[in-house]
């Protein structure tokens, strides 16, 4: 898991526009960005699917354990 820097977390917490795109099954191509709910607690970023653990992006994220997050005007790859 990649750690988030304080500046990254502050920027994400200050916006309400995060989108997540887990990698597709090929392990290389990002999926379609999906708007997500997020919160920063004790220096950690937590995200949640509107439709719960059955959401397509959530299942892909758990399977691939990599992707990208777009928030606060920039896209950050995370592995």
Secondary structure, DSSP 8 states (H G I E B T S, - for coil): -----HHHHHHHHT-S--EEEEB-TTSSSB---EE-EEEEETTEEEEE-TTGGGSHHHHHHHHH--EEEEETTEEEEE-
